[in-house]
Amino acid sequence: MAAITPTPLRCKVDNLEFGLKAFESDFLAKSIIRDGLWERHLTYAIPGALRPGAVFFDIGANVGYYTVLASKVMGTRGRVVAVEPSPVILPVLKENVARENCPSVTIEEVAVGAAPGEARIVFDSAESGGSHVLRVGEEGDRTEVVTLDMLAEKHGPPTVIKADVEGLEGDLLMGGVDTFKQGAPVIFMEFAPQNFSRSGTPLIDALKLLDSLGYRFGMFRGHSASARMPIQLSTLADLATYWLSIDFQGHMDIVVGRPGQR
């Protein structure tokens, strides 16, 4: 199928260029073909949060767009941990990292959840970014599940996290309580209420925990990294309720961090 045939692309972010293979039917590939980049707001916001010595966790790395981008931006001054559980996507991710000579990147072939264990994952052949961990009892490829705290213990505390895990964001956050208590990583994550039911922990409940630890929330208005505005947790909760009531199938990206962080 065409959807599982990766095609070589060329990414261009200002003066930075790099190659990337991606599944040709994906929105990511179509965006790069059209604009030279993917998700303009995060393409600029994530590198803007990376300081020398940063540890970047790309959780739900897919074919590695943000993994390669972060590696190119930081060079040897930081480290990247790319987390991707799909056995279909992993070979493409590994090829992209190898072809672009990213020695600062470590790939973890696992999913991230609230507790260690095992899960099943399904590949979405129409849009690989929709590949996701299944509910208990559903059939799919086996994958190991680790927690964010386990990854932090193995690779060092993250300073920046990108989380795009198709609904498992609540479980991911609950598996990182020690990481959030001991450090202050900035988190860029997808907010898609239609996928919340895939997680054992409702995302709003996990965000309440971060709120109690002093984290604050922001949202991106459109696709500009500068178009970021604060948003109250209560507003996010109301928005999730409303979107579910009208069966809205879209999403937005939010950023979670301590006051004063970029």
Secondary structure as UniProt FT lines:
FT   HELIX           2..4
FT   STRAND          6..13
FT   TURN            14..15
FT   STRAND          16..23
FT   TURN            24..25
FT   HELIX           27..35
FT   HELIX           40..49
FT   TURN            52..53
FT   STRAND          55..59
FT   TURN            62..63
FT   HELIX           65..74
FT   HELIX           75..77
FT   STRAND          79..83
FT   TURN            87..89
FT   HELIX           90..99
FT   TURN            100..101
FT   TURN            103..104
FT   STRAND          105..108
FT   STRAND          111..112
FT   STRAND          117..122
FT   HELIX           128..130
FT   STRAND          132..133
FT   TURN            136..137
FT   STRAND          141..146
FT   HELIX           148..155
FT   STRAND          160..163
FT   TURN            166..168
FT   HELIX           169..174
FT   TURN            175..176
FT   HELIX           177..182
FT   STRAND          186..191
FT   HELIX           193..198
FT   HELIX           203..212
FT   TURN            213..214
FT   STRAND          216..220
FT   TURN            222..223
FT   TURN            225..226
FT   STRAND          228..230
FT   HELIX           233..245
FT   TURN            246..247
FT   STRAND          252..257
FT   TURN            259..260
//
